[in-house]
């Protein structure tokens, strides 16, 4: 009898490497297109994500159909059953909300415990097809200082983004609850998707961590902008939560992402500190 593939857990699909090839990966990332693309590039046997509140245009689960086309079984757990950004919590407490046809064919069903679903997915046949080249995930929206970047994943934040405004498509949750994962470099301001906020408000936990670093930060509502799509965050996003530093600039929930960007840039250009 052939050996079953391992079940790996990770707080983000960006935090696994070659060991994911041929494995069932239970990860804390949203189930959107960008995360699905990364899973396919890793040649996973199957994957379970967080549904991130499903959100606008069902972006939080759009990766399931994407992976189905590549022959990869995939499912999501409910954002209200397990913390987004926390693979251990997902496999311990998560309940399946959505599954693609390939996953359903292996017995994965809505309402099933994540751990049991992962066991079902161990019967997946390896050898999913290589994904097509993905569009670039980083876009310079405003080149004038302070620059504004649209980054489909917060994992793309690099030293070149220090002191800029970063509009990300990522969820606003800490990875594994660690404040160090809020943002890799000190941006002027940062914007995320609230992923439906979810259990224990997991989708907005980056905000207090960034407050402690003096970074204005906010989330846009998952219902207003497509998670995993930074340009949608900028063009469509409506703020759902703001941290105190952002609030001190006069930024409030209900404002647009464009207003968040304009206010933080204007404050920086004028040398204004929060009140």
TORKOL-4160 file (C-alpha; in steps of 0.2 Angstrom, whole numbers, padded with zeros to 4 digits, m for minus):
275
<pt num="1" X="0000" Y="0000" Z="0000"/>
<pt num="2" X="0008" Y="0017" Z="m0005"/>
<pt num="3" X="0013" Y="0028" Z="0009"/>
<pt num="4" X="0000" Y="0043" Z="0012"/>
<pt num="5" X="0007" Y="0060" Z="0009"/>
<pt num="6" X="0010" Y="0070" Z="0025"/>
<pt num="7" X="m0001" Y="0084" Z="0032"/>
<pt num="8" X="0008" Y="0100" Z="0035"/>
<pt num="9" X="0001" Y="0115" Z="0044"/>
<pt num="10" X="0007" Y="0133" Z="0041"/>
<pt num="11" X="0002" Y="0150" Z="0047"/>
<pt num="12" X="0003" Y="0156" Z="0029"/>
<pt num="13" X="0006" Y="0148" Z="0012"/>
<pt num="14" X="0020" Y="0160" Z="0010"/>
<pt num="15" X="0029" Y="0151" Z="0025"/>
<pt num="16" X="0031" Y="0134" Z="0017"/>
<pt num="17" X="0044" Y="0129" Z="0004"/>
<pt num="18" X="0049" Y="0113" Z="m0005"/>
<pt num="19" X="0043" Y="0102" Z="0009"/>
<pt num="20" X="0025" Y="0106" Z="0003"/>
<pt num="21" X="0027" Y="0096" Z="m0013"/>
<pt num="22" X="0016" Y="0081" Z="m0013"/>
<pt num="23" X="0009" Y="0086" Z="0004"/>
<pt num="24" X="m0008" Y="0091" Z="0011"/>
<pt num="25" X="m0005" Y="0109" Z="0017"/>
<pt num="26" X="m0017" Y="0116" Z="0030"/>
<pt num="27" X="m0013" Y="0134" Z="0030"/>
<pt num="28" X="m0019" Y="0151" Z="0037"/>
<pt num="29" X="m0020" Y="0160" Z="0021"/>
<pt num="30" X="m0036" Y="0166" Z="0013"/>
<pt num="31" X="m0042" Y="0155" Z="m0001"/>
<pt num="32" X="m0041" Y="0168" Z="m0014"/>
<pt num="33" X="m0032" Y="0167" Z="m0031"/>
<pt num="34" X="m0015" Y="0173" Z="m0026"/>
<pt num="35" X="m0013" Y="0161" Z="m0012"/>
<pt num="36" X="m0020" Y="0147" Z="m0023"/>
<pt num="37" X="m0007" Y="0151" Z="m0036"/>
<pt num="38" X="0007" Y="0150" Z="m0023"/>
<pt num="39" X="0000" Y="0133" Z="m0017"/>
<pt num="40" X="0000" Y="0127" Z="m0035"/>
<pt num="41" X="0018" Y="0133" Z="m0038"/>
<pt num="42" X="0023" Y="0123" Z="m0022"/>
<pt num="43" X="0015" Y="0107" Z="m0031"/>
<pt num="44" X="0005" Y="0103" Z="m0016"/>
<pt num="45" X="m0006" Y="0087" Z="m0016"/>
<pt num="46" X="m0020" Y="0096" Z="m0009"/>
<pt num="47" X="m0023" Y="0112" Z="0002"/>
<pt num="48" X="m0035" Y="0119" Z="0015"/>
<pt num="49" X="m0036" Y="0138" Z="0017"/>
<pt num="50" X="m0047" Y="0150" Z="0027"/>
<pt num="51" X="m0062" Y="0157" Z="0018"/>
<pt num="52" X="m0059" Y="0175" Z="0025"/>
<pt num="53" X="m0077" Y="0179" Z="0026"/>
<pt num="54" X="m0079" Y="0174" Z="0007"/>
<pt num="55" X="m0081" Y="0193" Z="0004"/>
<pt num="56" X="m0083" Y="0203" Z="m0012"/>
<pt num="57" X="m0085" Y="0193" Z="m0028"/>
<pt num="58" X="m0082" Y="0177" Z="m0017"/>
<pt num="59" X="m0064" Y="0182" Z="m0018"/>
<pt num="60" X="m0060" Y="0172" Z="m0001"/>
<pt num="61" X="m0064" Y="0156" Z="m0010"/>
<pt num="62" X="m0060" Y="0160" Z="m0028"/>
<pt num="63" X="m0044" Y="0149" Z="m0027"/>
<pt num="64" X="m0054" Y="0133" Z="m0025"/>
<pt num="65" X="m0060" Y="0134" Z="m0043"/>
<pt num="66" X="m0043" Y="0139" Z="m0049"/>
<pt num="67" X="m0035" Y="0124" Z="m0041"/>
<pt num="68" X="m0048" Y="0113" Z="m0047"/>
<pt num="69" X="m0043" Y="0117" Z="m0065"/>
<pt num="70" X="m0026" Y="0112" Z="m0061"/>
<pt num="71" X="m0032" Y="0095" Z="m0053"/>
<pt num="72" X="m0028" Y="0100" Z="m0035"/>
<pt num="73" X="m0041" Y="0096" Z="m0022"/>
<pt num="74" X="m0044" Y="0111" Z="m0011"/>
<pt num="75" X="m0056" Y="0117" Z="0003"/>
<pt num="76" X="m0058" Y="0131" Z="0015"/>
<pt num="77" X="m0063" Y="0132" Z="0034"/>
<pt num="78" X="m0074" Y="0145" Z="0041"/>
<pt num="79" X="m0067" Y="0162" Z="0047"/>
<pt num="80" X="m0079" Y="0161" Z="0061"/>
<pt num="81" X="m0073" Y="0143" Z="0066"/>
<pt num="82" X="m0054" Y="0146" Z="0066"/>
<pt num="83" X="m0042" Y="0161" Z="0066"/>
<pt num="84" X="m0035" Y="0166" Z="0049"/>
<pt num="85" X="m0016" Y="0166" Z="0049"/>
<pt num="86" X="m0015" Y="0152" Z="0062"/>
<pt num="87" X="m0013" Y="0135" Z="0054"/>
<pt num="88" X="m0013" Y="0126" Z="0071"/>
<pt num="89" X="m0030" Y="0134" Z="0076"/>
<pt num="90" X="m0037" Y="0129" Z="0059"/>
<pt num="91" X="m0033" Y="0111" Z="0060"/>
<pt num="92" X="m0038" Y="0110" Z="0079"/>
<pt num="93" X="m0055" Y="0119" Z="0077"/>
<pt num="94" X="m0059" Y="0123" Z="0059"/>
<pt num="95" X="m0074" Y="0117" Z="0051"/>
<pt num="96" X="m0075" Y="0116" Z="0032"/>
<pt num="97" X="m0086" Y="0128" Z="0023"/>
<pt num="98" X="m0082" Y="0126" Z="0004"/>
<pt num="99" X="m0073" Y="0112" Z="m0006"/>
<pt num="100" X="m0070" Y="0110" Z="m0024"/>
<pt num="101" X="m0076" Y="0096" Z="m0035"/>
<pt num="102" X="m0059" Y="0087" Z="m0033"/>
<pt num="103" X="m0060" Y="0088" Z="m0014"/>
<pt num="104" X="m0078" Y="0083" Z="m0013"/>
<pt num="105" X="m0074" Y="0068" Z="m0023"/>
<pt num="106" X="m0062" Y="0062" Z="m0009"/>
<pt num="107" X="m0076" Y="0064" Z="0004"/>
<pt num="108" X="m0072" Y="0082" Z="0010"/>
<pt num="109" X="m0089" Y="0091" Z="0014"/>
<pt num="110" X="m0095" Y="0107" Z="0022"/>
<pt num="111" X="m0097" Y="0105" Z="0041"/>
<pt num="112" X="m0083" Y="0092" Z="0042"/>
<pt num="113" X="m0069" Y="0095" Z="0055"/>
<pt num="114" X="m0053" Y="0102" Z="0046"/>
<pt num="115" X="m0043" Y="0088" Z="0053"/>
<pt num="116" X="m0054" Y="0075" Z="0046"/>
<pt num="117" X="m0055" Y="0084" Z="0029"/>
<pt num="118" X="m0036" Y="0084" Z="0029"/>
<pt num="119" X="m0036" Y="0065" Z="0031"/>
<pt num="120" X="m0048" Y="0063" Z="0017"/>
<pt num="121" X="m0037" Y="0074" Z="0006"/>
<pt num="122" X="m0022" Y="0062" Z="0009"/>
<pt num="123" X="m0030" Y="0051" Z="m0004"/>
<pt num="124" X="m0027" Y="0064" Z="m0018"/>
<pt num="125" X="m0016" Y="0059" Z="m0032"/>
<pt num="126" X="0000" Y="0069" Z="m0034"/>
<pt num="127" X="0004" Y="0078" Z="m0050"/>
<pt num="128" X="m0006" Y="0093" Z="m0052"/>
<pt num="129" X="m0002" Y="0103" Z="m0067"/>
<pt num="130" X="0010" Y="0118" Z="m0066"/>
<pt num="131" X="0000" Y="0134" Z="m0065"/>
<pt num="132" X="0001" Y="0147" Z="m0079"/>
<pt num="133" X="0012" Y="0162" Z="m0075"/>
<pt num="134" X="0004" Y="0173" Z="m0063"/>
<pt num="135" X="0002" Y="0192" Z="m0065"/>
<pt num="136" X="0014" Y="0203" Z="m0056"/>
<pt num="137" X="0009" Y="0205" Z="m0038"/>
<pt num="138" X="0017" Y="0222" Z="m0035"/>
<pt num="139" X="0011" Y="0238" Z="m0043"/>
<pt num="140" X="0017" Y="0256" Z="m0040"/>
<pt num="141" X="0002" Y="0267" Z="m0039"/>
<pt num="142" X="0009" Y="0284" Z="m0035"/>
<pt num="143" X="0028" Y="0287" Z="m0038"/>
<pt num="144" X="0029" Y="0304" Z="m0030"/>
<pt num="145" X="0036" Y="0303" Z="m0012"/>
<pt num="146" X="0029" Y="0296" Z="m0001"/>
<pt num="147" X="0026" Y="0283" Z="m0014"/>
<pt num="148" X="0011" Y="0271" Z="m0014"/>
<pt num="149" X="0012" Y="0253" Z="m0018"/>
<pt num="150" X="m0001" Y="0240" Z="m0021"/>
<pt num="151" X="0005" Y="0223" Z="m0015"/>
<pt num="152" X="m0006" Y="0208" Z="m0017"/>
<pt num="153" X="0002" Y="0200" Z="m0003"/>
<pt num="154" X="0010" Y="0207" Z="0013"/>
<pt num="155" X="0024" Y="0195" Z="0010"/>
<pt num="156" X="0030" Y="0206" Z="m0004"/>
<pt num="157" X="0034" Y="0220" Z="0007"/>
<pt num="158" X="0053" Y="0223" Z="0006"/>
<pt num="159" X="0066" Y="0236" Z="0011"/>
<pt num="160" X="0061" Y="0247" Z="m0004"/>
<pt num="161" X="0044" Y="0249" Z="0004"/>
<pt num="162" X="0050" Y="0257" Z="0020"/>
<pt num="163" X="0043" Y="0274" Z="0023"/>
<pt num="164" X="0030" Y="0272" Z="0009"/>
<pt num="165" X="0011" Y="0268" Z="0010"/>
<pt num="166" X="0008" Y="0250" Z="0007"/>
<pt num="167" X="m0010" Y="0244" Z="0001"/>
<pt num="168" X="m0010" Y="0225" Z="0003"/>
<pt num="169" X="m0022" Y="0212" Z="m0003"/>
<pt num="170" X="m0018" Y="0202" Z="0013"/>
<pt num="171" X="m0029" Y="0199" Z="0028"/>
<pt num="172" X="m0026" Y="0210" Z="0043"/>
<pt num="173" X="m0022" Y="0195" Z="0055"/>
<pt num="174" X="m0005" Y="0191" Z="0063"/>
<pt num="175" X="0003" Y="0175" Z="0058"/>
<pt num="176" X="0002" Y="0163" Z="0072"/>
<pt num="177" X="m0002" Y="0178" Z="0084"/>
<pt num="178" X="0016" Y="0184" Z="0083"/>
<pt num="179" X="0017" Y="0204" Z="0082"/>
<pt num="180" X="0033" Y="0202" Z="0073"/>
<pt num="181" X="0023" Y="0196" Z="0058"/>
<pt num="182" X="0013" Y="0212" Z="0056"/>
<pt num="183" X="0024" Y="0219" Z="0043"/>
<pt num="184" X="0042" Y="0215" Z="0038"/>
<pt num="185" X="0048" Y="0234" Z="0036"/>
<pt num="186" X="0042" Y="0250" Z="0044"/>
<pt num="187" X="0030" Y="0258" Z="0031"/>
<pt num="188" X="0023" Y="0275" Z="0033"/>
<pt num="189" X="0005" Y="0267" Z="0033"/>
<pt num="190" X="m0002" Y="0251" Z="0029"/>
<pt num="191" X="m0019" Y="0244" Z="0023"/>
<pt num="192" X="m0026" Y="0226" Z="0024"/>
<pt num="193" X="m0042" Y="0217" Z="0021"/>
<pt num="194" X="m0052" Y="0212" Z="0037"/>
<pt num="195" X="m0056" Y="0195" Z="0030"/>
<pt num="196" X="m0073" Y="0196" Z="0038"/>
<pt num="197" X="m0064" Y="0200" Z="0055"/>
<pt num="198" X="m0069" Y="0182" Z="0061"/>
<pt num="199" X="m0067" Y="0173" Z="0077"/>
<pt num="200" X="m0058" Y="0182" Z="0091"/>
<pt num="201" X="m0056" Y="0197" Z="0078"/>
<pt num="202" X="m0042" Y="0187" Z="0070"/>
<pt num="203" X="m0044" Y="0197" Z="0054"/>
<pt num="204" X="m0038" Y="0214" Z="0062"/>
<pt num="205" X="m0025" Y="0209" Z="0074"/>
<pt num="206" X="m0011" Y="0217" Z="0064"/>
<pt num="207" X="m0018" Y="0234" Z="0068"/>
<pt num="208" X="m0013" Y="0235" Z="0087"/>
<pt num="209" X="0004" Y="0227" Z="0083"/>
<pt num="210" X="0008" Y="0241" Z="0070"/>
<pt num="211" X="0001" Y="0254" Z="0082"/>
<pt num="212" X="0015" Y="0249" Z="0094"/>
<pt num="213" X="0028" Y="0253" Z="0080"/>
<pt num="214" X="0020" Y="0270" Z="0076"/>
<pt num="215" X="0013" Y="0264" Z="0059"/>
<pt num="216" X="m0004" Y="0270" Z="0054"/>
<pt num="217" X="m0014" Y="0255" Z="0049"/>
<pt num="218" X="m0032" Y="0251" Z="0044"/>
<pt num="219" X="m0042" Y="0237" Z="0036"/>
<pt num="220" X="m0055" Y="0237" Z="0022"/>
<pt num="221" X="m0071" Y="0227" Z="0023"/>
<pt num="222" X="m0070" Y="0210" Z="0015"/>
<pt num="223" X="m0087" Y="0214" Z="0007"/>
<pt num="224" X="m0080" Y="0230" Z="m0001"/>
<pt num="225" X="m0064" Y="0224" Z="m0009"/>
<pt num="226" X="m0057" Y="0207" Z="m0016"/>
<pt num="227" X="m0045" Y="0199" Z="m0004"/>
<pt num="228" X="m0029" Y="0195" Z="m0012"/>
<pt num="229" X="m0031" Y="0210" Z="m0024"/>
<pt num="230" X="m0022" Y="0225" Z="m0018"/>
<pt num="231" X="m0029" Y="0236" Z="m0033"/>
<pt num="232" X="m0046" Y="0232" Z="m0028"/>
<pt num="233" X="m0042" Y="0237" Z="m0010"/>
<pt num="234" X="m0037" Y="0254" Z="m0016"/>
<pt num="235" X="m0050" Y="0257" Z="m0029"/>
<pt num="236" X="m0065" Y="0249" Z="m0020"/>
<pt num="237" X="m0061" Y="0247" Z="m0001"/>
<pt num="238" X="m0071" Y="0255" Z="0013"/>
<pt num="239" X="m0062" Y="0256" Z="0029"/>
<pt num="240" X="m0069" Y="0244" Z="0043"/>
<pt num="241" X="m0056" Y="0246" Z="0057"/>
<pt num="242" X="m0042" Y="0259" Z="0060"/>
<pt num="243" X="m0029" Y="0259" Z="0073"/>
<pt num="244" X="m0027" Y="0274" Z="0085"/>
<pt num="245" X="m0012" Y="0282" Z="0075"/>
<pt num="246" X="m0023" Y="0282" Z="0059"/>
<pt num="247" X="m0038" Y="0289" Z="0069"/>
<pt num="248" X="m0027" Y="0303" Z="0076"/>
<pt num="249" X="m0025" Y="0309" Z="0058"/>
<pt num="250" X="m0044" Y="0310" Z="0056"/>
<pt num="251" X="m0046" Y="0293" Z="0048"/>
<pt num="252" X="m0062" Y="0284" Z="0052"/>
<pt num="253" X="m0071" Y="0268" Z="0048"/>
<pt num="254" X="m0082" Y="0271" Z="0033"/>
<pt num="255" X="m0070" Y="0281" Z="0023"/>
<pt num="256" X="m0063" Y="0275" Z="0007"/>
<pt num="257" X="m0045" Y="0267" Z="0005"/>
<pt num="258" X="m0041" Y="0281" Z="m0007"/>
<pt num="259" X="m0045" Y="0294" Z="0007"/>
<pt num="260" X="m0034" Y="0284" Z="0019"/>
<pt num="261" X="m0020" Y="0285" Z="0007"/>
<pt num="262" X="m0022" Y="0303" Z="0003"/>
<pt num="263" X="m0023" Y="0308" Z="0022"/>
<pt num="264" X="m0008" Y="0299" Z="0027"/>
<pt num="265" X="0002" Y="0305" Z="0012"/>
<pt num="266" X="m0003" Y="0323" Z="0015"/>
<pt num="267" X="0001" Y="0322" Z="0034"/>
<pt num="268" X="0019" Y="0315" Z="0029"/>
<pt num="269" X="0022" Y="0329" Z="0016"/>
<pt num="270" X="0017" Y="0342" Z="0029"/>
<pt num="271" X="0027" Y="0334" Z="0043"/>
<pt num="272" X="0012" Y="0333" Z="0053"/>
<pt num="273" X="0011" Y="0321" Z="0068"/>
<pt num="274" X="m0004" Y="0313" Z="0075"/>
<pt num="275" X="m0013" Y="0324" Z="0088"/>
